[in-house]
Amino acid sequence: MSAPLVPLPDASTHINKYYQCHLCPKSFDYRASLDIHIRTHTGDTPFACPHCPLRTKDKSNLRRHIRRRHMPPLP
């Protein structure tokens, strides 16, 4: 005997997110997403390029910058 089928929730009704921004109405499923979002309000730029004065709010943006600006092009 198989388990009864339970319908998946509709994406438009999925509004219960766990992490709410205390500065605006946005909410997020993950704490890391909220942490990145909060930096848009605070202006915090914790990720510094070791090659130039650039600072970023997100680590992935810093990695992309280093790849594009400071790495030799691939042959």
Summary of the structure (lengths in Angstrom):
residues: 75
radius of gyration: 19.6
end to end distance: 59.5
largest distance: 64.1
contacts: 133
relative contact order: 0.11
helix: 36%
strand: 11%
